[in-house]
Amino acid sequence: MTQDLKEKFHERMRQIYDQAKDECGYTATRFIGMVNAEGGLETARKLLIASGYSEGLTRLWEAKRLDISMEATILQQPWCQLFNESELAIARRKLADLGYETKSA
């Protein structure tokens, strides 16, 4: 896994924050704080293994915008290359539980 891809993923996580704020009116303060402090990849891994659904995932579900969630993003190319099959399965399950059909790796 290349450092370049990790850096691009970090920027994508920042874009998710901007999209949620601009398109859904949701300011994900805790999410962007984690991304800034720990990096996008580490934040995504921590949120994946956390029990239940994150506040952000719940808010995007309420806004009918799971397509811009961190979980949906990591299932897409090229981001899915940064995660193992177990992590990808967790993202698929969380989205499926909320009725979102993934078009993923």
C-alpha positions as CSV (number, residue, x, y, z in Angstrom):
1,M,0.0,0.0,0.0
2,T,1.5,3.2,-1.1
3,Q,2.0,6.3,0.9
4,D,0.5,8.3,-1.9
5,L,-2.8,6.3,-1.7
6,K,-2.9,6.8,2.0
7,E,-2.5,10.5,1.6
8,K,-5.2,10.7,-1.1
9,F,-7.5,8.7,1.2
10,H,-6.8,11.2,4.0
11,E,-7.9,14.0,1.6
12,R,-11.0,12.0,0.6
13,M,-12.0,11.7,4.3
14,R,-11.7,15.5,4.6
15,Q,-13.9,15.8,1.4
16,I,-16.5,13.5,3.1
17,Y,-16.7,16.0,6.0
18,D,-17.1,18.9,3.5
19,Q,-19.8,17.0,1.5
20,A,-21.8,16.1,4.6
21,K,-21.6,19.7,5.8
22,D,-22.5,21.3,2.4
23,E,-25.0,18.8,1.2
24,C,-26.7,17.5,4.4
25,G,-26.1,20.4,6.8
26,Y,-24.2,18.0,9.1
27,T,-21.1,19.3,10.7
28,A,-19.2,16.2,11.8
29,T,-16.9,17.9,14.3
30,R,-15.8,14.7,16.0
31,F,-15.0,12.9,12.7
32,I,-12.9,15.8,11.3
33,G,-11.1,16.1,14.6
34,M,-10.2,12.4,14.4
35,V,-9.1,12.7,10.8
36,N,-6.9,15.7,11.6
37,A,-5.4,14.1,14.7
38,E,-5.0,10.5,13.6
39,G,-5.2,10.5,9.8
40,G,-7.9,9.4,7.5
41,L,-6.9,5.7,7.4
42,E,-6.6,5.2,11.2
43,T,-9.9,7.1,11.7
44,A,-11.7,4.8,9.2
45,R,-10.3,1.7,10.9
46,K,-11.3,2.9,14.4
47,L,-14.9,3.8,13.2
48,L,-15.3,0.4,11.5
49,I,-14.5,-1.7,14.5
50,A,-16.5,0.4,16.9
51,S,-19.7,-1.3,18.0
52,G,-23.0,0.0,16.5
53,Y,-23.2,2.9,14.1
54,S,-21.2,6.1,14.3
55,E,-23.2,9.4,14.7
56,G,-22.1,10.3,11.2
57,L,-23.4,7.1,9.6
58,T,-26.7,7.6,11.4
59,R,-27.0,11.2,10.3
60,L,-26.2,10.4,6.7
61,W,-28.8,7.6,6.8
62,E,-31.3,10.1,8.1
63,A,-30.4,12.4,5.2
64,K,-30.6,9.5,2.8
65,R,-27.0,10.1,1.8
66,L,-25.2,6.9,2.8
67,D,-23.5,7.2,-0.6
68,I,-21.1,9.7,0.9
69,S,-20.5,7.8,4.1
70,M,-17.0,6.7,5.0
71,E,-18.3,3.1,4.8
72,A,-19.5,3.4,1.2
73,T,-16.3,5.3,0.3
74,I,-13.9,2.5,1.5
75,L,-15.7,0.0,-0.6
76,Q,-14.8,1.9,-3.8
77,Q,-11.7,1.7,-5.9
78,P,-9.0,2.6,-5.2
79,W,-9.7,3.0,-1.4
80,C,-10.7,-0.7,-0.9
81,Q,-7.0,-1.6,-1.4
82,L,-6.2,0.0,1.9
83,F,-8.5,-2.4,3.9
84,N,-8.5,-6.1,4.6
85,E,-11.5,-8.3,3.8
86,S,-12.7,-8.3,7.4
87,E,-12.8,-4.5,7.4
88,L,-14.6,-4.4,4.0
89,A,-17.1,-6.9,5.3
90,I,-17.9,-4.7,8.3
91,A,-18.5,-1.7,6.1
92,R,-20.8,-3.8,3.8
93,R,-22.8,-5.2,6.8
94,K,-23.3,-1.8,8.4
95,L,-24.5,-0.3,5.1
96,A,-26.7,-3.4,4.3
97,D,-28.2,-3.2,7.8
98,L,-29.3,0.4,7.0
99,G,-30.8,-0.7,3.6
100,Y,-28.0,0.6,1.4
101,E,-27.0,-1.6,-1.5
102,T,-23.3,-1.3,-2.1
103,K,-21.6,-1.3,-5.5
104,S,-18.3,-2.4,-4.1
105,A,-15.1,-4.4,-4.4
